[in-house]
Amino acid sequence: MTRHIPRRRFGQHFLVDEEVIRQIVAVIGPQPEDSMVEIGPGLGALTTPLLSRLTRLHVVELDRDIVVRLRETYPSSKLEIHSGDALAFDFSALGSALRVVGNLPYNISTPILFHLARNVAALRDVHVMLQKEVVARIVARPGTPQYGRLSVMLQYHFEAEAVLDVAASAFRPPPKVQSAVVRMAPRRVPAACFSDGLFASVARAAFSQRRKTLRNALRTYLQQPDFAALGLNPLVRPQDLSVDEFVGIANYIGARDGALRGSSSR
């Protein structure tokens, strides 16, 4: 089989360190009957040890040359290959309690994470390798420099923790950044927000300019009486609010505007 040359347009950095691979598989803890899908299996660094523990594995791969290699390497009875873009893949079509794993292309990691969040009802957990800086933002707590829109949007859906640091030397070719594995599982108590779309819009506006106060960042949504009703200091910065406080803001706006529309229609 010919040697595959990593393609920059796909953001390919192949994991080659056997000890790191062992640690990642141990963190995932695959069981034979798990419903699992791997995003971007590449040359099979995780695919092979996962298949040794699983009855069956799904993979989503965009690179057609790699798809051919996968079909030549693994029996179709064990590996189901979905050739295409993970950003367009319907993960919910694979059923419920789905476990997602993968070494995500760093250039599209955030869109993939948001895509997984939209499929959260079908997920049991997610273990993915990302740029270490991105993992720090995902798990960041309010009031820290790393806490921002990515933290809020993903913690709205998931409980997240960093589980393993991975050096650049573990890859071929080595990336210019350090990496880490994050574990995400759907929140045990889902956020009670009436509108996911409104929540996303509020979070986007809040972090559009990080140095702004909440009053300035959300001026199109909230006025002084609204802050008083919410019990929030308008002079704090958005990064000081918890996810649940953002949920409270979105629910307040939704209820307020719904009441205003109802009164105007009478």
C-alpha positions in Angstrom: 0.0 0.0 0.0 1.4 3.4 -1.0 2.3 5.9 1.6 -0.3 8.6 2.1 0.9 12.2 2.0 -0.9 14.4 4.5 -3.0 17.0 2.8 -2.9 20.5 4.2 -6.4 21.4 2.8 -7.9 18.7 5.0 -5.8 19.8 8.0 -4.3 16.3 8.2 -1.9 15.5 11.1 -1.7 11.8 11.7 -1.3 10.4 15.2 1.7 8.0 15.3 2.8 7.8 19.0 1.7 4.3 20.2 1.8 5.3 23.9 -0.5 8.3 23.3 -2.8 6.1 21.2 -3.0 3.6 24.1 -3.8 6.4 26.6 -6.5 7.8 24.4 -8.2 4.5 23.9 -8.0 3.9 27.7 -9.6 7.3 28.3 -12.4 6.4 25.9 -13.0 3.0 27.4 -14.8 1.3 24.5 -17.1 -1.6 25.3 -18.0 -4.2 22.6 -21.6 -3.1 22.1 -21.0 0.6 22.2 -22.5 2.6 19.3 -19.4 4.6 18.2 -18.4 6.8 15.3 -15.0 8.1 14.6 -14.6 11.4 12.8 -11.6 11.5 10.4 -10.0 8.1 11.0 -7.1 8.9 8.8 -4.6 6.0 8.7 -6.3 4.1 11.4 -4.3 5.0 14.5 -7.4 4.9 16.7 -9.5 2.8 14.3 -7.5 -0.4 14.7 -7.4 -0.5 18.6 -11.0 0.6 18.7 -12.1 -2.2 16.4 -10.2 -4.7 18.6 -12.6 -3.8 21.3 -15.9 -3.0 19.5 -18.3 -5.2 17.6 -18.7 -2.5 15.0 -17.5 1.0 14.3 -18.7 3.8 12.1 -16.3 6.3 10.6 -16.8 9.5 8.7 -14.0 10.4 6.3 -13.8 13.2 3.7 -10.5 12.2 1.9 -11.5 9.7 -0.8 -8.0 8.2 -1.0 -8.2 7.4 2.7 -11.7 5.9 2.2 -10.1 3.5 -0.4 -7.4 2.6 2.1 -10.0 1.9 4.8 -12.0 -0.3 2.6 -8.8 -2.3 1.7 -7.7 -2.6 5.3 -10.8 -3.4 7.3 -13.7 -5.8 6.7 -17.1 -4.2 6.0 -18.6 -6.4 8.6 -16.7 -4.5 11.3 -16.2 -1.0 9.8 -19.0 1.0 8.2 -17.5 3.9 6.2 -19.5 7.1 5.6 -17.6 8.9 2.9 -18.3 12.7 3.2 -18.0 15.8 5.3 -18.6 15.4 9.0 -20.1 18.9 9.0 -22.9 17.6 6.8 -23.3 14.2 8.5 -26.5 13.4 10.4 -25.1 11.9 13.6 -28.6 11.3 14.9 -29.2 8.9 12.0 -26.9 6.4 13.8 -29.3 6.1 16.7 -29.2 7.1 20.4 -26.4 6.9 23.0 -23.8 7.5 20.3 -20.2 7.8 21.3 -18.2 10.2 19.1 -14.4 10.0 18.9 -11.7 11.5 16.7 -8.7 13.6 16.0 -10.5 16.6 14.5 -8.9 18.8 11.8 -8.0 21.9 13.7 -9.0 24.3 10.9 -12.7 23.2 11.2 -12.8 21.9 14.8 -15.2 24.6 16.1 -17.8 24.2 13.4 -17.7 20.4 14.0 -18.2 20.9 17.7 -21.2 23.2 17.1 -22.6 20.6 14.7 -22.3 17.9 17.4 -24.0 20.2 19.8 -27.0 20.4 17.5 -27.1 16.6 17.7 -26.7 16.4 21.4 -29.9 14.5 22.0 -28.4 11.5 20.2 -25.1 11.5 22.0 -23.8 9.6 25.1 -20.3 11.3 25.0 -17.6 12.9 22.9 -13.9 12.3 23.1 -12.0 14.4 20.6 -8.5 15.7 20.1 -8.2 19.5 19.5 -5.7 22.3 19.8 -4.9 22.6 23.5 -5.9 26.3 23.4 -9.3 25.4 22.1 -9.8 22.7 24.9 -8.9 25.4 27.5 -11.6 27.6 26.1 -14.2 24.8 26.1 -13.7 23.9 29.8 -13.0 27.5 31.0 -14.9 28.8 34.0 -16.5 32.3 34.2 -14.1 35.0 35.1 -11.1 33.4 33.5 -9.3 34.8 30.4 -10.2 31.7 28.3 -13.9 31.9 29.0 -15.9 33.2 26.0 -18.6 32.4 23.5 -17.2 28.9 22.7 -17.3 28.1 26.5 -20.8 29.3 26.9 -22.2 27.6 23.7 -20.7 24.2 24.4 -21.3 24.2 28.2 -24.9 25.0 27.4 -25.1 21.5 26.0 -22.3 19.6 27.6 -20.3 19.0 30.7 -16.7 19.1 29.6 -13.3 18.2 31.0 -9.7 18.1 29.6 -8.5 14.5 30.0 -5.1 14.3 28.2 -2.4 16.6 26.9 -0.7 15.5 23.6 2.7 16.9 22.4 3.1 17.9 18.8 5.8 15.2 18.4 3.0 12.6 18.6 1.9 13.5 15.1 3.2 13.2 11.5 3.6 15.9 10.4 3.8 17.6 13.8 1.4 20.6 14.1 2.7 24.0 15.2 0.5 23.8 18.3 0.1 21.6 21.3 -3.0 19.3 21.5 -5.3 17.9 24.1 -8.2 15.5 24.4 -11.5 16.7 25.8 -14.4 14.6 27.1 -17.8 16.1 26.7 -21.1 14.5 27.8 -24.6 15.9 27.6 -25.5 17.9 30.7 -27.2 15.7 33.3 -29.6 18.6 33.9 -30.2 20.2 30.5 -30.3 23.9 30.4 -33.9 25.1 30.5 -33.9 27.6 27.7 -37.1 28.3 25.7 -35.2 29.2 22.5 -31.8 27.8 21.5 -31.6 30.4 18.7 -32.2 33.3 21.1 -29.6 31.9 23.5 -27.1 31.7 20.7 -27.8 35.2 19.5 -27.4 36.6 23.0 -24.1 34.8 23.5 -22.8 36.0 20.1 -23.7 39.6 20.9 -22.3 39.4 24.4 -18.8 38.3 23.2 -18.6 40.3 20.0 -16.3 42.7 21.8 -14.9 41.2 25.0 -13.9 44.4 26.7 -17.4 45.9 26.6 -19.6 45.9 29.7 -22.8 43.9 29.7 -24.8 47.1 29.2 -23.0 48.0 26.0 -22.7 44.5 24.6 -26.4 43.7 25.0 -27.7 47.2 24.5 -30.0 46.0 21.6 -31.6 43.5 24.0 -31.6 45.0 27.5 -32.2 48.4 29.1 -31.7 49.6 32.7 -35.0 48.3 33.9 -34.3 44.9 32.4 -31.0 44.6 34.3 -32.8 45.5 37.5 -35.5 42.8 36.8 -32.7 40.2 36.1 -30.7 41.2 39.2 -27.6 41.8 37.1 -25.0 44.5 37.3 -24.9 46.2 33.9 -21.3 47.2 34.4 -19.9 43.6 34.7 -18.3 42.0 31.6 -19.9 39.1 29.8 -17.1 36.8 30.7 -18.1 37.1 34.4 -21.6 35.5 33.8 -22.3 31.8 34.1 -24.0 29.8 31.4 -27.1 29.6 33.5 -27.1 33.4 33.8 -27.0 33.7 30.0 -29.9 31.2 29.9 -31.8 33.5 32.3 -31.2 36.5 30.1 -32.4 34.7 27.0 -35.5 33.4 28.8 -36.2 36.9 30.1 -36.0 38.4 26.7 -38.2 35.7 25.2 -40.8 36.1 27.8 -40.7 39.9 27.8 -41.0 40.2 24.0 -43.6 37.5 23.9 -45.7 39.4 26.4 -45.2 42.6 24.4 -46.4 41.0 21.2 -49.3 39.5 23.0 -50.4 42.9 24.4 -50.0 44.6 21.0 -52.2 42.1 19.3 -55.1 42.8 21.7 
